[in-house]
């Protein structure tokens, strides 16, 4: 059967849509960003424990005292692990996605309930939307909307829409037909029949659909973090990329707290707004009225009384200072050149990229700029640069490793020059593998290595070279499988095998601190398949140097020696994960005058 070029047709369609409907995508971006920024500003404005008290009031009113106490304790825990801002960003993302989803889903569900034809047409479309892997939606999302919260919200809307439509349709179809006929017999218009009979009776099912929309939205936050969506999803993605178990657990438990709160509150709200639900609640209260304990814990207070009590509790807890409070930022003094201007940095989790990114984050903040650094996959990073969502990044390996991205986006980027080089790419093995010195020596030895070459991020340029050139030229294709993963994952596997003196072959590059931490051998490449060494370049969005001439001049003159770079990488490793900027500050103190040289005042 001839090859069906479905992927090429989809690529062509996406290119056409991008060219013809860019105005529409810009408008959607503006609306969604405005909604998100507005909700995030409202949620982030109160003090964390005060807002936790407000959320606890809501839980107390809807579900009772136990729910209120647990809600306050849960959100106080989120604040105590310094993830409050991320949690509010995630809550904002979910709320925006839920609001937009319901605006679309409820009318579609009503239409489908009233028309069998519409229902039949929608069913396969909804099946497609729900069964397509959610990450696939990010690809066109990045192309149409760039990186940031917008593609994450759009992907969440598409993924969460089907249950909203289906549950609305199901709820309306389940309303007793005799009630509808009775309403029509008394001369009720179809509109009033829908609003006064069908929707009130369908509310429990519709609220269950809303609950499912919210839960699916929360399940998407990690995926949204991969494209710069930030929030708790961004924290989980950083934890995955850095193999940081502690951060992963803290971000994960914060998502669980948010999910449980939203799940319980939407369920309780559904019972409050539904006539059938209110009757069931009244019967439950009547049954428990004789039991004093049950009456106490299920008591729903008057709003004013409860609000005063919980706000006082929140303020007292905040005054005692043992439940949280984010860490205050500490920035060294310097001439305020930036005047608070925001600059967005992007980086892939390669050690020299992390080191140089947080070095420049510290330098720019000392000069008065507001800097946001986001960890991204290479593809998303270059797309964000080309789209203008990322201002610059410091870890572009040219002309070889990242050639595919440079060729695609070069007209939308500024090359500010190489600050380190030359580099090299290689496969490496521990030195105790005495009889393996060259790539040729791997032939016929796959059994010793379990048939695996431990790789890094699949979007990294060296992974493409390895799969497309190196394995083919040395006859290793089919004998070895390249394991896609992450740089920290590769290093963790290297450490595990090294400690046990087991055979392992990994993708590495120079310079890298692993060569000073482990006794490794770079496998020789007699055929030159890896190509010549790269320079590590700084790339910026088009127009960045015109908008920021001082920063552009600093970046063009930026250089680090091998000793400086490896020392900085080692300092970051020693300081620990999540403390990169703290490590940079300590390193700069040990190198007096370097900050002033790199970013003159």
Order of alpha helices (4+ residues) and beta strands (2+ residues): alpha-alpha-alpha-alpha-alpha-alpha-alpha-alpha-alpha-alpha-alpha-alpha-alpha-alpha-alpha-alpha-alpha-beta-alpha-beta-alpha-beta-alpha-beta-beta-beta-alpha-beta-alpha-beta-alpha-beta-beta-alpha-alpha-alpha-alpha-alpha
